[in-house]
Amino acid sequence: MLSRNEQQQLRTIEQWFEITDPELTRSLRDGRLRNLGLPRRLLCLALMVLGGALIGVGAVAANVFLLFAGIVGLTLGVCLRIGAIRP
């Protein structure tokens, strides 16, 4: 539970956002997410699939470089996708 002072500070911050960036405020209230374009969606998907495949091949071949490259590729794909979740 927030104290009275913390609630007041939070409301002040909310009002500041409403004044300085009404589009962001509206987006957060409506719960709309930023639309990813098709090229970015395909890039995320390709990185995740390629990373997963490299991890699988690296595990079977016992190749540390392929495992590392797969982990990096998968991580980049996931980070790009998660970055799109922000409004």
N, C-alpha and C positions, 0 to 999 in steps of 0.2 A: 504494500500500500504506500502510495506517495504522500509525503507530508504536504501541508497546505502551501508552503513555499515552493516545493518542487512542482506542484500542480500549476501554480501561478507562472513559474518560469516556462513550463511546457506550453501553456496557453500563449505566452508571449512569443515563443518560437513559432508556434502554429500561425499566429497572426502575421508575423514577419514573412513567413513563406507565402501566406495568402496574398500579401501585398506585393512582394518582390517577384513571385513566380506563380501566377494564378493557373497557368497551364499544368504545371507539375502538381499543384494542389488538387485540381480537378481530376487529373489522371489518377492520383493516389486514392481519392474518394470513390471514383468509379471503378477502380480495380482494373483498368485497362492496361495492357502490357504493350510495350513497343513492338511493332510488327517487324519481324525479320524478313528481309527480302529473300527471294528464292536463292540467289547466289550465296548468301551467307548461310542459309539453312543447309544447302548442299555442301558447303565447306565444312561446317560443323559435323555433319553426318559422315563425310569422307574422312575427316581426321579421326573420328571415333572408330569407324570401321577399320581403317588402316592401322591405327594404334592397337586395336584388339587383335587384328591378324598378326601384326609384328610380335605382340606378346606371345601369342600361341606358337608361332614359328620359332621364336627365340627360346621358348620353354622346351619345345620338342628337340631343337638342335643344340640346346644348352649353350646358346650364344648370348653373352652378357650385353653386347652392343645392340643386338636386335631387341632384347628385353628393354633396355634403356630407351631406345628410339621409340618403341611401342608405348612405353609409359609416358614419354614426353608428348607423343602425338595424341594419345587418348586424353591426357590432361589438357592440352591446348583446345581440343574439340569441346570438352566439357566446360572449360572456362569461357569460351566464346558463347556457348549456349546459355550458361548461367548469367553472363553479362547482359544477355538480351532480356532476361526476366525483369530487370529493373525498369521501372516506368520512365 
